[in-house]
Amino acid sequence: MSIAVLLKQVPDTTSKISFSGSAVDLSAVTKWSISPYDEYALESALKLKSEGLGDIIAITCGPSRSSKILTDAAAVGADSLVHILVEDLIHDSRNIQKLLSSALNRLNCQIILCGKQAADTNSGSTGPGIASLMEITCVSMVSEIKIDGDDLIAMRNGPNGQEEIQASKPCLFTFDKGTEELRRPNVRGIMMAKKKSIETLTPSDLSVELLNSSVKFDSQISPPEKPPGQKFQGADSVASVVQKLREEANVI
Amino acid sequence: MAYTGLDFYGIEDLLTEEELMIRDMVRDWVEKEIIPNIEEACRNGVFPDKWREDLGNMGVLGAPLKGYGCPGLSYTAYGLICQELERGDSGVRSFASVQGSLAMYPIWDFGSEEQKNHYLPKMAKGELIGCFGLTEPDYGSNPGDMITRAKEEGDYYVLNGAKMWITNGTIADLAVVWAKLEGEIRGFIVENGDPGFSAPEMKGKHSLKASITSELVLQDCKIPKDRILPGVKGLRGPFSCLNNARFGISWGAVGSAQACFHSAKEYAMSRIQFDNPIASYQLVQNKLAWMLREITKAQLLAYHVGKKKDDGNWIPEQISLAKMNNVDIALEIARMARDIHGANGILDEYPIMRHMANLESVKTYEGTHDIHNLIIGRYITGIQAFTRTL
């Protein structure tokens, strides 16, 4: 059996974002990485693999530069690598879901892991959308997965405690912040990863006809600059500070 | 903003994907393990055991050696590892240099098959730590006149003498000790626990504080005969180890210089004096431009020597030039960065003074700055100027 991990390449969260016209200038991104929540999914998959659940197939959907994250995943232990090659950005997530679910059906994966949302678009639709298309169970926002006989138990942290959710296969899990960071590769892993081949699939290889986009890209803008801090001096200001904390900052 | 090394001439584009992945792996480790913990390690004068384990687990020890459980990477990859480690701290790079180039390398190149199989796999994993005993209290730049002697006695060699300034000495499981046997320099593997061997730590350093520095004392130290390195006689043995270590230092110094440049640039951009960031003033820009210029030249030297090492087409003088130049400019950059940081530059909140103090050692060990000039002087003139009869 195989465990599929869906990975998305995003600008590293520490990378500087600059603009070209009304959109983020992707060519100016200095560092691309695996989306952080996907990293938790990958780490969890590696643990399931070490417990004998199966091999790992790492899958990404994106332009040619995104194959780098598959090699990164291989360096820490992913067994096979699949790249669904789409050169243009896809804004309509239904198309990404169609492509990924079609690949997953083809690969016959019973367990699918991914991040709860990507660090760039933050839409959070890929995991649940795929589960819906594949008509399989979806457990979202989990932090950990354990094996329980033929089933899997997912842990989910909530404001009032932790939930344990038992799910039978086939099943898709989306990851919130996990219990452990993605492991660091080592030299041996990196050298093996270099030799690992990447299976590249196009939408036509998958017999997927992309839908006309229901989403129109308008523009991207920087978040507004934070207003400068306010200074208060002397005992006379206490009342107005308390009022501001209560009414503006909403902290008391 | 995350650290991205200065790369003015696009040297990154010349690296293979594998080399970049290895660099990023070590960079990430340094960010997470070294930088947050280095000041404490320096204050306590320890090299944490976790760092040894991590270096072993990452598989970077003895990087360019092939076989016997060693990584078998390019010299460029080895250089990048040194660069990233030294961006954290010269003491960490020193640990890796000594383990890989000075202890593993002589066993790998000059050892018997049994010695290689016995020591190298465990050394590559960081399970055994090695050190290198060449320098003596009275013989530093002039190791050829060393006093340490080995004598054959039945099934054993008996070693007598003292070594000094030995990185990793006290924590080492084995020492590659160079001693004269019937007047000829030979390498011997001395293990921790051999009778007559001790490695007291040298305390009170103002430099490389997170690195262990020791004396090696050999007092009728008896070792089995199969611990001699069969493959080399004379100074060629220790010098070939030093060539590899010096090569690593030429990259390491770039890492130190990058750390100081990065800190100075960030500081200059945010420090306001006379209503403007000090980076807007010409004197500060002049300093930053000089740093960029020297780092770029140093990178090109290190990269090119790495390629020559990989091609097997190099002479020791080329490594001397890279080591000498790169450490020299790194130290000057550290001093200049301290200037830019003003009084803040002396605080351990910034890495500047630590790198500066470390680089004073790095300028001196593995062939002093002056000795490297003499090596190059001899290359130019054909006349050795190390010694003369007065």
Boltz contact constraints between the chains, C-beta under 6 A:
constraints:
  - contact:
      token1: [A, 14]
      token2: [B, 2]
      max_distance: 6.0
  - contact:
      token1: [A, 30]
      token2: [B, 4]
      max_distance: 6.0
  - contact:
      token1: [A, 185]
      token2: [B, 25]
      max_distance: 6.0
  - contact:
      token1: [A, 186]
      token2: [B, 58]
      max_distance: 6.0
  - contact:
      token1: [A, 186]
      token2: [B, 59]
      max_distance: 6.0
  - contact:
      token1: [A, 187]
      token2: [B, 59]
      max_distance: 6.0
  - contact:
      token1: [A, 187]
      token2: [B, 60]
      max_distance: 6.0
  - contact:
      token1: [A, 187]
      token2: [B, 71]
      max_distance: 6.0
  - contact:
      token1: [A, 188]
      token2: [B, 59]
      max_distance: 6.0
  - contact:
      token1: [A, 190]
      token2: [B, 18]
      max_distance: 6.0
  - contact:
      token1: [A, 190]
      token2: [B, 21]
      max_distance: 6.0
  - contact:
      token1: [A, 190]
      token2: [B, 22]
      max_distance: 6.0
  - contact:
      token1: [A, 194]
      token2: [B, 18]
      max_distance: 6.0
